[in-house]
Amino acid sequence: MPMELRKRKAPAPPPAPTGKKPNKAAKIASEAKEKVKKKAAEVAASANGSASKPTVGDIITLDGFGGEIQTNDGTKTTLKALVDESKAGVVLFTYPKASTPGCTRQACLFRDAYTALTSASGLAIYGLSTDSPKANTTFKEKQKLPYPLLCDPQASLIGAIGLKKSPKGTTRGVFVVDKAGKVLAAQAGTPEGTVNVVKEIVESLGGGAAGATGGGDDAEGKVVEEAVKEAERAEVGEKTEEMEAQEKKEEEGEGGPAPANGEAKAEEKADGEKKEE
């Protein structure tokens, strides 16, 4: 009887070569690289406005500019909505922290000049900070401010107008934009300086009544105006360090309100009389 030959099964193919296991050091280096990239992106975002912040004369696209903010009474809004509601444009003055001495002075200066700045110009005035609606409402009611205060806790609008400090904080300043999106002012300044910037804009919107009586007078007035602006810029530059130090104290909640000039003089006089006695 013939023998039955059985076919042997073909041997299984060898397993496909696998790549080398990732080196632990290489993995750590890759993770560190990703972290560096992420940090760089965050720094770039926090510095929004440092290289692309709007300057006087720029035309900005109001749609989406600065994101969404809210008024001190909790109403959500945007810069575009505020500009649309205004007659001629919007004034935003920024301050580091509600109810601190320098910020109170600034807000009260805008309060006292409110009618003069808005009645003829058609500009709408708003205070802007990273404070909560509750803090800003308390500030507004206590100081009897006639204008709304805007709350920007993420500093999206503050950063867009170039007045955000890095890594956090708000630079005191002023930003003015008209109905067409043209930037009329965008600068840091002292409490008095921010109000004076708006006063100059209001005068220019009123036809320059402060000294334009003819061609020659107009040219001379422009020269004087430029000289005054240059002097103010120099003054702001000299006060920058002092202002930043004061703002830092305000943000930390240090210090109390400085006495008014009249009170200080009265105290000095009283001290002098005591010495004479």
Secondary structure, 3 states (H helix, E strand, C coil): CCCCCCCCCCCCCCCCCCCCCCCHHHHHHHHHHHHHHHHHHHHHHHCCCCCCCCCCCCECCCCCCCCCEEECCCCEECHHHHHHHCCCEEEEEECCCCCCHHHHHHHHHHHHCHHHHHCCCCEEEEEEECCCHHHHHHHHHHHCCCCCEEECCCCHHHHHCCCECCCCCECCEEEEEECCCEEEEEEECCHHHHHHHHHHHHHHHCCCCCCCCCHHHHHHHHHHHHHHHHHHHHHHHHHHHHHHHHHHHHHCCCCCCCCCHHHHHHHHHHHHHHHHC
